[in-house]
Amino acid sequence: MTVSASTRCAIENALMQTLGPSAIDHVVIREKLDHADEESLFLEVVMKRSDAPLSADKSVNARVAVSDALLAISDSRFPYIRFTHPDDVSVEDDSSEPYSARSH
């Protein structure tokens, strides 16, 4: 699926207002079903290099702002948000299945 321009704009504006434009490198938005088979948005917010870590307050405020922005455009999908940094090492595999659904 392709994310609509209005959805992308709402998400990016909410993040820019709460985190500041100098903090964000880019945002990856994916539309897919979550663990309950509900349509959801999966956001990866890639932060720019910084000496200061992202505070819990800013993270929570960004999550609330994104949810509010989506509701304002009548988009009721839940946004799952992950913040990453340039120096982060991924510990996830490439599987799109939740861990509980994979064979062990």
C-alpha positions as a LaTeX table, in Angstrom:
\begin{tabular}{lrrr}
\hline
Residue & $x$ (\AA) & $y$ (\AA) & $z$ (\AA) \\
\hline
Met1 & 0.00 & 0.00 & 0.00 \\
Thr2 & 1.04 & 3.57 & $-0.55$ \\
Val3 & 0.68 & 6.07 & 2.25 \\
Ser4 & $-1.54$ & 8.99 & 1.26 \\
Ala5 & $-0.05$ & 12.45 & 1.02 \\
Ser6 & $-2.37$ & 13.75 & 3.74 \\
Thr7 & $-1.36$ & 10.98 & 6.13 \\
Arg8 & 2.36 & 11.50 & 5.44 \\
Cys9 & 2.00 & 15.26 & 5.86 \\
Ala10 & 0.07 & 14.93 & 9.14 \\
Ile11 & 2.66 & 12.55 & 10.59 \\
Glu12 & 5.69 & 14.55 & 9.48 \\
Asn13 & 4.22 & 17.88 & 10.69 \\
Ala14 & 3.38 & 16.41 & 14.10 \\
Leu15 & 6.90 & 15.02 & 14.47 \\
Met16 & 8.55 & 18.26 & 13.33 \\
Gln17 & 6.48 & 20.30 & 15.79 \\
Thr18 & 7.28 & 18.08 & 18.76 \\
Leu19 & 10.87 & 17.06 & 18.04 \\
Gly20 & 12.05 & 19.96 & 15.89 \\
Pro21 & 13.12 & 19.84 & 12.25 \\
Ser22 & 16.80 & 19.68 & 13.14 \\
Ala23 & 16.31 & 16.43 & 15.08 \\
Ile24 & 14.81 & 14.26 & 12.32 \\
Asp25 & 16.66 & 12.85 & 9.34 \\
His26 & 13.67 & 11.11 & 7.75 \\
Val27 & 10.54 & 9.08 & 8.47 \\
Val28 & 9.68 & 5.69 & 6.98 \\
Ile29 & 5.95 & 4.91 & 7.05 \\
Arg30 & 4.55 & 1.46 & 6.33 \\
Glu31 & 0.90 & 0.44 & 6.23 \\
Lys32 & 0.29 & $-3.12$ & 7.37 \\
Leu33 & $-1.75$ & $-5.29$ & 9.69 \\
Asp34 & $-0.73$ & $-5.46$ & 13.33 \\
His35 & $-0.79$ & $-8.46$ & 15.67 \\
Ala36 & $-4.60$ & $-8.21$ & 15.94 \\
Asp37 & $-5.02$ & $-8.08$ & 12.13 \\
Glu38 & $-6.03$ & $-4.41$ & 12.30 \\
Glu39 & $-4.82$ & $-1.90$ & 9.73 \\
Ser40 & $-2.02$ & 0.09 & 11.36 \\
Leu41 & 0.84 & 2.42 & 10.59 \\
Phe42 & 4.41 & 1.47 & 11.39 \\
Leu43 & 6.70 & 4.47 & 11.61 \\
Glu44 & 10.46 & 4.48 & 11.83 \\
Val45 & 11.66 & 7.94 & 12.81 \\
Val46 & 15.34 & 8.15 & 11.93 \\
Met47 & 16.95 & 10.80 & 14.08 \\
Lys48 & 19.97 & 12.89 & 13.15 \\
Arg49 & 23.23 & 12.44 & 15.01 \\
Ser50 & 23.13 & 14.16 & 18.37 \\
Asp51 & 25.01 & 14.12 & 21.65 \\
Ala52 & 21.73 & 14.36 & 23.54 \\
Pro53 & 19.52 & 11.25 & 23.65 \\
Leu54 & 15.81 & 11.55 & 22.89 \\
Ser55 & 14.07 & 12.25 & 26.19 \\
Ala56 & 11.11 & 10.19 & 27.35 \\
Asp57 & 8.99 & 13.36 & 27.44 \\
Lys58 & 9.74 & 14.19 & 23.80 \\
Ser59 & 9.09 & 10.60 & 22.76 \\
Val60 & 5.72 & 10.51 & 24.50 \\
Asn61 & 4.78 & 13.97 & 23.20 \\
Ala62 & 5.65 & 12.90 & 19.64 \\
Arg63 & 3.53 & 9.76 & 19.95 \\
Val64 & 0.54 & 11.76 & 21.23 \\
Ala65 & 0.99 & 14.43 & 18.53 \\
Val66 & 1.07 & 11.82 & 15.76 \\
Ser67 & $-2.05$ & 10.09 & 17.10 \\
Asp68 & $-3.87$ & 13.42 & 17.41 \\
Ala69 & $-2.80$ & 14.49 & 13.91 \\
Leu70 & $-4.09$ & 11.25 & 12.41 \\
Leu71 & $-7.42$ & 11.56 & 14.22 \\
Ala72 & $-7.71$ & 15.16 & 12.96 \\
Ile73 & $-7.70$ & 13.83 & 9.38 \\
Ser74 & $-10.12$ & 11.00 & 10.29 \\
Asp75 & $-7.42$ & 8.33 & 10.17 \\
Ser76 & $-8.06$ & 6.00 & 13.10 \\
Arg77 & $-5.18$ & 3.58 & 12.47 \\
Phe78 & $-2.83$ & 3.07 & 15.41 \\
Pro79 & 0.69 & 4.40 & 14.78 \\
Tyr80 & 3.45 & 2.10 & 16.04 \\
Ile81 & 6.48 & 4.38 & 16.33 \\
Arg82 & 10.12 & 3.37 & 16.58 \\
Phe83 & 12.87 & 5.95 & 16.97 \\
Thr84 & 16.26 & 4.99 & 15.56 \\
His85 & 19.61 & 6.73 & 15.50 \\
Pro86 & 22.45 & 6.55 & 12.97 \\
Asp87 & 24.64 & 4.54 & 15.36 \\
Asp88 & 21.94 & 2.03 & 16.35 \\
Val89 & 22.64 & $-1.60$ & 15.68 \\
Ser90 & 19.57 & $-3.55$ & 14.63 \\
Val91 & 18.78 & $-6.66$ & 16.62 \\
Glu92 & 15.70 & $-7.48$ & 14.58 \\
Asp93 & 15.60 & $-10.01$ & 11.80 \\
Asp94 & 14.05 & $-9.43$ & 8.39 \\
Ser95 & 10.93 & $-11.47$ & 9.12 \\
Ser96 & 7.66 & $-9.60$ & 8.89 \\
Glu97 & 5.93 & $-12.18$ & 11.07 \\
Pro98 & 5.60 & $-11.56$ & 14.80 \\
Tyr99 & 7.90 & $-13.77$ & 16.87 \\
Ser100 & 4.99 & $-15.76$ & 18.28 \\
Ala101 & 3.82 & $-16.75$ & 14.76 \\
Arg102 & 7.21 & $-18.09$ & 13.63 \\
Ser103 & 8.23 & $-21.69$ & 14.11 \\
His104 & 10.74 & $-22.24$ & 16.86 \\
\hline
\end{tabular}
